[in-house]
């Protein structure tokens, strides 16, 4: 599927402020960037960084009212969906790069949920069946409601209030999977059909020798997702990180199908 994603962020910086931006589509094996353009404050020349996995960041020092714009045309091809069945790996079978995603992190305190997760999900079957049981539980017990969580809310908070937005659903799904010894990581994305349009948070699980994208909110088709970045939780995938306070003036995110075949 060919998609066009765009983001326009207008922020106010009262003093020179260092920023790290994470809004560019990733150079990943399951998507090809056909065209793109990034502008930061008109004449600012940001420093570009790329991780070994293809995630890209920019760094800059911004002041005053600043517009950050990004547009990309991306071809997802035929993205592989989570299979109907799949084996969960023992720790000694996992690649080294998957090991950090077994551990608790700031927003995903999986060590506090091991007993619950094993009681609720361990008997579901193979690895895929356990992940599906996690997703079904979240769909049945957590409501998608804006305003009940903050950027500081953890999966434990979501488990208690049983409501949240995409980052909260993703943190809870990651937490349950890690508590089951399934590597899981957060993914920031542009996503088709998400309403209202915004940056979206989904997750990946490692089963059958591969990472598989899943959306705990079930709001976005996996084939309509454009990867931006992945990490332990939202700490690693924030679209804008600053070293001092700033003001959001406006923010627009859009994803649509390309008219090109």
C-alpha positions in Angstrom: 0.0 0.0 0.0 1.3 3.4 -0.9 0.6 6.1 1.7 1.2 9.9 2.0 1.9 11.1 5.5 2.3 14.7 6.6 2.9 16.5 9.9 3.0 20.2 10.7 4.0 21.2 14.2 3.9 24.8 15.2 5.6 25.5 18.5 6.6 28.6 20.5 10.0 28.7 22.2 10.5 31.6 24.5 14.2 31.2 24.6 16.7 29.2 22.5 15.7 25.6 23.1 17.4 22.4 22.1 15.1 19.8 20.5 15.2 16.3 19.2 12.6 15.5 16.6 11.4 12.0 15.7 8.8 12.4 12.9 10.5 11.0 9.8 9.6 7.6 8.4 12.0 4.9 9.3 14.3 3.2 6.8 12.9 -0.3 7.7 12.8 -3.5 5.7 9.0 -3.5 5.4 8.6 0.0 4.0 10.2 2.1 1.2 10.3 5.9 1.3 9.6 7.1 -2.3 9.8 10.8 -1.6 10.0 13.1 1.5 10.7 16.6 2.6 11.6 17.9 6.1 11.7 21.6 6.9 12.5 23.0 10.3 11.9 26.7 10.9 12.4 27.7 7.3 16.2 28.3 7.4 17.3 26.0 10.2 19.6 23.2 9.2 19.1 20.4 11.6 21.7 17.7 12.4 20.5 14.3 11.1 21.0 11.1 12.9 20.1 7.5 11.9 20.2 4.4 14.2 21.5 1.0 12.9 17.9 -0.1 12.6 17.0 2.8 10.4 15.1 5.1 12.8 15.9 8.8 12.1 16.1 11.8 14.4 17.0 15.4 13.9 18.6 17.9 16.3 18.3 21.7 16.3 18.2 24.7 18.5 15.0 26.6 18.0 13.6 30.0 19.3 10.4 32.0 18.7 7.5 30.6 16.8 8.7 27.7 14.7 7.1 25.5 12.2 8.3 21.9 11.6 6.9 20.3 8.5 7.3 16.8 7.1 5.8 15.0 4.2 6.6 11.5 2.9 5.3 9.1 0.3 5.8 5.5 1.6 5.2 2.1 0.0 4.5 -0.6 2.6 4.3 -3.3 -0.1 2.4 -6.3 1.4 3.1 -6.1 5.1 3.2 -9.4 6.9 0.5 -9.7 9.6 0.8 -11.7 12.8 0.4 -15.3 11.8 -2.4 -17.5 13.1 0.1 -19.5 15.2 3.7 -19.0 16.2 6.2 -20.2 18.8 7.4 -18.2 21.7 11.2 -18.4 22.1 13.2 -19.4 25.1 15.5 -16.6 26.3 18.6 -18.5 25.1 17.1 -18.6 21.5 16.5 -14.9 21.2 18.8 -12.5 19.3 20.8 -10.2 21.6 18.9 -7.1 20.2 15.6 -8.5 21.5 16.8 -8.9 25.2 16.2 -5.3 26.4 12.5 -5.7 25.4 12.0 -8.5 28.0 12.8 -6.0 30.8 10.7 -3.5 32.8 11.0 0.1 31.7 9.8 3.4 32.9 6.2 3.1 31.6 6.0 -0.7 31.5 6.6 -2.2 34.9 6.2 -5.7 33.7 7.8 -7.2 36.9 4.7 -6.1 38.8 2.4 -8.0 36.5 4.0 -11.4 36.2 1.6 -13.3 38.4 -1.5 -11.6 36.8 -0.2 -12.2 33.3 0.7 -15.8 33.8 -2.7 -16.6 35.5 -4.7 -14.8 32.7 -2.7 -15.6 29.6 -0.1 -18.3 30.0 -2.7 -21.1 29.3 -3.9 -19.6 26.1 -1.6 -21.7 23.9 1.5 -20.8 21.8 3.1 -17.4 21.6 0.6 -16.0 19.1 -2.3 -17.2 21.1 -0.9 -15.6 24.2 -0.5 -12.2 22.4 -4.0 -12.5 21.0 -5.3 -13.2 24.5 -3.6 -10.1 25.8 -5.1 -8.0 23.0 -8.6 -9.5 23.6 -8.3 -8.7 27.3 -7.4 -5.1 26.6 -10.2 -4.7 24.1 -12.7 -6.1 26.7 -11.4 -4.3 29.8 -10.0 -0.9 28.7 -11.9 2.0 27.1 -10.4 4.4 24.6 -10.9 7.7 26.4 -8.9 10.9 26.1 -8.1 12.9 29.1 -7.9 10.2 31.8 -4.1 9.8 31.4 -1.1 12.2 31.2 2.4 11.9 29.7 3.5 10.5 33.1 0.9 7.7 33.3 2.3 4.2 33.4 0.7 0.9 32.4 -0.1 0.4 36.1 -2.3 3.5 36.0 -4.0 2.3 32.9 -4.6 -1.1 34.5 -6.3 0.7 37.4 -8.4 3.2 35.6 -9.2 0.9 32.7 -9.1 3.7 30.1 -6.6 5.7 28.1 -5.4 6.5 24.6 -3.1 4.7 22.2 0.1 5.1 24.2 -1.6 3.7 27.3 -3.0 0.7 25.4 0.4 0.1 24.0 2.2 0.3 27.3 -0.3 -2.1 28.9 0.1 -4.6 26.0 3.9 -4.4 26.2 3.8 -4.8 30.0 1.6 -8.0 29.8 3.8 -9.5 27.0 7.0 -8.9 28.8 5.5 -10.4 32.0 4.9 -13.5 29.8 8.6 -13.4 28.7 7.6 -12.3 25.2 9.8 -9.5 23.9 7.7 -6.4 23.1 8.5 -2.9 22.1 6.7 0.4 21.4 6.5 1.8 17.9 5.5 5.3 16.9 3.8 5.6 13.6 1.7 7.5 11.1 -1.5 5.4 10.8 -4.3 5.4 8.2 -7.9 5.7 9.5 -7.0 6.8 13.0 -9.6 9.4 14.2 -8.9 12.1 15.1 -5.7 12.0 13.0 -2.6 12.1 15.1 0.7 10.4 15.7 -0.1 6.8 16.7 1.5 4.4 19.2 1.4 0.6 18.5 3.6 -2.3 19.5 5.7 -5.1 18.1 6.2 -8.6 19.6 9.0 -11.0 18.8 7.8 -14.5 17.9 8.8 -17.1 15.2 12.2 -15.3 14.7 10.6 -12.0 13.7 9.1 -8.8 14.9 5.3 -8.5 14.3 3.4 -5.2 14.4 0.1 -5.2 16.3 -2.2 -2.4 17.3 -3.6 -2.8 20.9 -6.3 -0.2 20.2 -7.4 -2.0 17.0 -8.0 1.4 15.5 -5.5 1.2 12.6 -5.0 -1.5 10.0 -1.4 -2.8 10.3 -1.0 -2.5 6.5 -1.8 1.2 6.9 1.0 1.9 9.4 4.1 3.9 8.5 6.9 3.2 11.1 8.7 6.2 12.6 10.7 4.6 15.4 10.7 1.9 18.1 11.9 1.7 21.6 11.3 0.4 25.2 8.3 2.7 25.7 7.1 6.2 24.9 10.3 7.6 26.4 12.3 6.4 23.4 9.8 7.4 20.6 8.5 10.9 21.6 8.0 12.9 18.4 9.6 16.0 20.0 11.9 16.2 23.0 13.0 19.6 24.4 15.4 20.7 27.1 13.0 23.4 28.4 9.3 24.2 28.2 7.6 25.2 25.0 4.1 26.0 23.8 2.0 24.1 21.3 0.4 26.5 18.9 -1.0 24.0 16.5 -0.3 20.4 15.4 -1.7 18.6 12.3 -1.0 15.0 11.3 -2.6 13.4 8.2 -2.3 10.0 6.4 -4.0 9.1 3.2 -3.7 6.6 0.4 -1.6 7.7 -2.5 -3.5 8.2 -5.8 -0.5 6.5 -7.6 -0.9 2.8 -8.3 
